[in-house]
């Protein structure tokens, strides 16, 4: 069961529509936190206002979101979003959210997970058909192009994951190149899993069903997710270190998409006045990097902060004590940290799942 739980937790964090970043050295994410109070654990996300340092121009709200939560959580976020002049929202090919009826999410991993835990999925809860909502993400074609461009870059090195020499390290002392393994097949595999399709999706669907089988199991799993998200930065750092494939995929799923947000902000800010407001509505884990660029490049300063509770777990109803769950998540982190960089194989291996038939022949690095 631990293997499948590790698979599901890592896949949820790897999903481009869920958690996808860990820029803080400490492993803590600025827009996501867990709280414990009177035997109730909670997962909370941050909405933060930023104002231009020179006093000219609109306020910018970074509204981080968890992609599963209670109806009350999304009602509070919807009210905040509706109060903004413009909302730049996340979602690959997201323009369809403003033009069509709500997408069918029943068969997807995230929708099934929300149902199993007695929660709701973001796409089912938020009304995107608002006049102030503007798609601010890449198209699927744009993502595929970005992945192809990333795969064409020179491979990174052991001494520096971003391909640059470590500070103070001479060029000649850099370690041997690690293969750049990300390609569109890897991305397609990930997206199939999120949709509940393919080998990985089918293997995890059964596990999700077990999560909601009893009230005690449901509270146990919610508590596990809260603890996992509390350690999300460390887990994702370990996953990227264990797999060049995942490291390079993150470069696209995170950095390229965040770059698109900054471009749209730069284009819209001159058209708005001090009385206007603009919100960036993205997964909470995207916000650290966006916040850094907002303050350093666009010269904004922090203002009001509001924390919202996405969901809670009753620790007295859990089948496992909080300390046991914390230890289990730390064990998963240790398994990833102990994996030898570049030896983790494909996505199935990283998630702790058996490789599909024929995968052994495809294990050679992809690259040019």
C-alpha positions in Angstrom: 0.0 0.0 0.0 2.9 2.4 0.8 4.2 2.0 -2.8 0.8 3.0 -4.3 0.4 5.8 -1.8 3.8 7.2 -2.8 2.8 6.9 -6.4 -0.4 8.8 -5.9 1.0 11.5 -3.7 3.9 12.2 -6.1 1.7 12.2 -9.1 -0.7 14.7 -7.5 2.3 17.0 -6.9 3.8 16.4 -10.4 0.5 17.3 -12.1 0.8 20.6 -13.9 -2.7 21.5 -12.7 -1.8 20.9 -9.0 1.4 21.4 -7.1 4.5 22.0 -9.2 7.2 24.0 -7.6 9.7 24.0 -4.7 11.9 27.1 -5.0 12.5 27.6 -1.3 15.7 26.0 0.0 13.9 25.0 3.3 11.3 23.1 1.3 8.5 25.4 2.6 6.1 27.0 0.1 5.1 30.5 0.9 1.5 30.2 -0.4 0.7 26.8 1.1 0.7 25.7 4.8 -0.7 23.1 7.2 -2.1 24.1 10.5 -3.0 22.0 13.6 -5.6 23.3 16.2 -7.5 21.3 18.7 -7.0 17.9 16.9 -8.1 19.4 13.6 -5.4 19.6 10.9 -6.0 21.9 7.9 -4.5 22.8 4.6 -4.5 26.5 3.9 -3.6 28.6 0.9 -2.6 32.3 0.7 -4.1 35.2 -1.2 -1.7 38.2 -1.1 -2.0 41.7 -2.3 0.9 43.6 -3.8 1.1 47.3 -4.5 3.4 49.3 -6.8 6.3 50.7 -4.8 5.9 54.1 -6.5 2.2 54.2 -5.8 1.3 54.3 -9.5 -0.6 51.5 -11.1 -3.0 48.8 -10.0 -2.8 46.4 -7.1 -2.0 42.8 -8.0 -3.4 39.9 -6.0 -1.7 36.5 -6.1 -4.5 34.1 -5.2 -3.0 30.7 -4.6 -5.4 27.7 -4.9 -5.5 24.1 -3.9 -7.2 22.1 -6.6 -9.3 20.1 -4.3 -11.2 21.6 -1.3 -14.6 22.2 0.3 -17.4 24.1 -1.4 -17.0 26.8 1.2 -13.4 27.3 0.3 -14.1 27.9 -3.4 -17.1 30.2 -2.5 -14.7 32.4 -0.6 -12.2 32.4 -3.5 -14.9 33.1 -6.1 -16.0 36.1 -4.1 -12.5 37.5 -4.0 -11.9 36.8 -7.7 -15.2 38.5 -8.7 -14.1 41.6 -6.9 -11.0 42.0 -9.2 -10.9 44.1 -12.4 -9.1 41.3 -14.2 -8.4 37.7 -13.3 -5.5 35.9 -15.1 -6.2 32.2 -14.5 -4.3 28.9 -14.9 -5.4 26.1 -17.2 -3.7 24.6 -20.3 -6.0 25.6 -23.2 -8.0 27.5 -20.5 -9.8 29.7 -22.9 -12.4 27.0 -23.3 -13.3 27.4 -19.6 -14.8 30.8 -20.4 -16.6 29.7 -23.5 -18.0 26.3 -22.8 -20.0 24.5 -20.1 -18.1 23.1 -17.2 -15.7 20.3 -18.4 -16.4 16.7 -17.6 -14.1 15.8 -14.7 -15.7 12.6 -13.4 -13.2 10.3 -15.0 -10.1 12.3 -14.1 -7.7 11.6 -11.3 -8.4 14.9 -9.5 -12.2 14.7 -9.8 -12.2 11.1 -8.5 -9.8 12.0 -5.6 -12.0 14.9 -4.6 -15.1 12.7 -4.6 -13.4 10.0 -2.6 -12.4 12.5 0.1 -15.8 14.1 0.3 -14.5 17.3 -1.4 -14.9 19.1 -4.7 -12.5 19.7 -7.6 -11.6 23.3 -8.5 -12.9 23.1 -12.1 -16.3 21.9 -10.8 -16.5 24.6 -8.1 -15.2 27.8 -9.7 -17.3 29.7 -12.3 -14.8 30.8 -15.1 -17.6 32.2 -17.3 -17.1 35.7 -15.8 -16.4 38.8 -17.9 -13.2 39.6 -15.9 -11.7 36.1 -16.3 -8.9 35.8 -18.8 -7.0 32.7 -19.7 -3.3 33.1 -18.8 -1.7 29.8 -19.6 0.0 28.1 -22.5 -2.0 26.1 -25.1 -1.3 22.4 -25.5 0.6 23.2 -28.7 2.6 25.8 -26.8 3.5 23.3 -24.1 4.6 20.7 -26.6 6.8 23.3 -28.4 8.3 24.3 -25.0 9.1 20.7 -24.2 10.7 20.2 -27.6 12.8 23.3 -27.0 13.8 22.1 -23.6 14.9 18.7 -25.0 17.1 20.5 -27.5 19.1 22.3 -24.8 22.5 21.1 -23.8 22.2 18.6 -21.0 22.7 19.6 -17.4 25.6 18.5 -15.3 26.0 16.6 -12.0 27.5 19.6 -10.4 24.7 22.0 -11.4 21.1 20.9 -12.2 20.5 24.0 -14.3 23.5 23.4 -16.6 25.6 26.2 -15.1 28.8 25.8 -13.1 28.3 25.9 -9.4 29.4 29.2 -7.8 33.1 29.5 -7.8 33.6 26.2 -9.7 35.9 26.3 -12.8 34.4 25.1 -16.0 36.9 22.2 -16.2 35.8 20.8 -12.9 32.2 20.3 -13.9 30.9 16.7 -13.8 29.9 14.6 -16.7 26.8 15.5 -18.5 23.5 13.9 -17.5 21.1 13.0 -20.3 18.2 15.4 -21.0 15.4 12.8 -21.0 12.2 14.9 -21.1 10.1 14.6 -24.3 6.5 14.9 -25.3 6.0 11.1 -24.6 6.8 11.8 -20.9 4.3 14.7 -20.8 1.7 12.6 -22.6 2.1 9.8 -20.0 1.7 12.3 -17.2 -1.4 13.9 -18.7 -2.9 10.5 -19.4 -2.4 9.6 -15.7 -4.1 12.8 -14.6 -7.1 11.9 -16.8 -7.2 8.5 -15.3 -6.0 6.8 -18.5 -3.0 4.7 -19.4 -1.2 2.2 -17.2 -0.5 4.6 -14.4 -4.0 6.0 -14.3 -5.6 2.6 -14.2 -3.3 1.4 -11.4 -4.1 4.5 -9.3 -7.8 4.5 -9.8 -8.3 1.5 -7.7 -6.3 3.0 -4.9 -8.4 6.2 -5.0 -11.6 4.1 -4.5 -10.2 2.6 -1.3 -9.5 6.1 0.1 -13.2 6.9 0.4 -14.3 3.4 1.5 -14.9 4.4 5.2 -15.1 7.6 7.2 -11.9 6.6 9.0 -10.0 6.0 5.8 -11.2 9.3 4.4 -9.9 11.2 7.4 -6.6 9.3 7.3 -6.1 10.2 3.7 -6.9 13.8 4.1 -4.5 14.0 7.0 -1.9 12.3 4.8 -2.4 14.8 2.0 -2.1 17.7 4.5 1.2 16.4 5.8 2.4 15.6 2.2 1.7 19.2 1.1 3.5 20.5 4.2 6.6 18.7 3.0 5.9 19.3 -0.7 9.1 21.3 -1.3 11.4 18.7 0.0 9.6 15.9 -1.8 9.7 17.7 -5.1 13.4 18.6 -4.7 14.1 15.0 -4.1 12.0 13.9 -7.2 13.9 16.4 -9.4 17.3 15.2 -8.1 16.4 11.6 -8.7 15.2 12.0 -12.3 16.6 14.3 -15.0 13.4 13.5 -16.9 11.3 15.1 -14.1 13.7 18.0 -13.6 13.6 19.0 -17.2 9.8 18.5 -17.3 9.5 20.9 -14.4 11.4 23.5 -16.3 8.5 23.6 -18.8 5.5 23.0 -16.5 6.7 25.6 -14.0 9.1 28.2 -15.4 7.7 28.5 -19.0 4.2 28.9 -17.7 5.2 31.4 -15.0 7.0 33.3 -17.7 3.7 33.6 -19.6 2.1 35.1 -16.5 4.8 37.8 -16.2 4.5 38.6 -19.9 0.7 39.1 -19.6 1.1 41.3 -16.5 3.7 43.5 -18.2 1.3 43.9 -21.2 -1.8 44.8 -19.0 -0.4 46.9 -16.2 0.2 50.1 -18.4 -3.5 49.9 -19.4 -4.8 49.9 -15.8 -5.0 52.7 -13.2 -4.4 52.8 -9.4 -8.1 52.0 -8.7 -8.0 48.8 -10.7 -7.0 45.4 -9.5 -5.6 42.4 -11.3 -5.5 38.9 -9.9 -3.3 35.9 -10.8 -5.2 32.7 -10.0 -2.8 29.8 -10.1 -1.9 26.7 -8.1 -0.5 27.8 -4.8 2.9 26.3 -5.5 3.4 28.4 -8.6 3.3 31.6 -6.6 6.7 31.7 -5.0 8.5 32.2 -8.3 5.8 34.7 -9.5 6.0 36.6 -6.3 9.8 36.9 -6.6 9.6 38.3 -10.1 6.8 40.6 -9.1 8.9 42.2 -6.4 12.3 42.2 -8.1 11.3 43.0 -11.7 8.0 44.8 -11.5 8.9 46.6 -8.2 5.8 45.7 -6.2 5.7 45.5 -2.4 3.6 43.2 -0.2 0.3 44.3 1.4 -2.7 42.5 2.7 -2.6 38.7 3.2 -5.5 36.3 3.7 -5.3 32.6 4.5 -8.2 30.3 3.4 -8.7 26.7 4.6 -9.0 24.3 1.6 -10.0 21.3 3.8 -9.5 19.8 7.2 -9.0 16.4 8.8 -10.1 15.2 12.2 -7.0 13.6 13.7 -9.2 11.7 16.3 -11.0 9.9 13.5 -7.8 8.9 11.6 -6.7 5.3 11.4 -3.1 6.5 12.0 -1.7 9.0 14.5 -0.3 12.3 13.0 3.2 11.3 14.1 2.9 8.0 12.1 1.7 9.8 9.0 4.5 12.3 9.3 7.0 9.5 9.5 5.5 7.7 6.5 5.8 10.9 4.4 9.4 11.3 5.5 10.1 7.7 4.5 8.9 8.4 1.0 11.1 11.5 0.9 14.0 9.4 2.0 13.4 6.9 -0.7 13.6 9.6 -3.3 16.6 11.2 -1.8 18.4 7.9 -1.8 17.7 7.3 -5.5 20.8 7.8 -7.6 20.5 10.8 -9.9 20.0 9.7 -13.5 19.3 6.1 -12.5 15.6 6.4 -11.8 14.4 5.4 -15.2 11.1 6.7 -16.5 8.0 8.2 -14.8 6.8 4.7 -13.7 10.1 4.0 -11.8 10.0 7.4 -10.1 6.5 6.8 -8.9 7.4 3.3 -7.6 5.2 1.5 -10.2 6.2 -1.4 -12.4 7.3 -0.3 -15.8 4.8 -1.2 -18.6 5.6 -4.0 -21.1 8.4 -3.0 -23.5 9.6 -0.2 -21.2 13.0 -1.8 -20.8 13.8 -1.3 -24.5 12.8 2.4 -24.2 14.9 3.1 -21.2 17.7 4.7 -23.2 17.9 8.4 -22.8 15.9 10.6 -25.2 17.9 13.5 -26.6 19.7 14.8 -29.5 
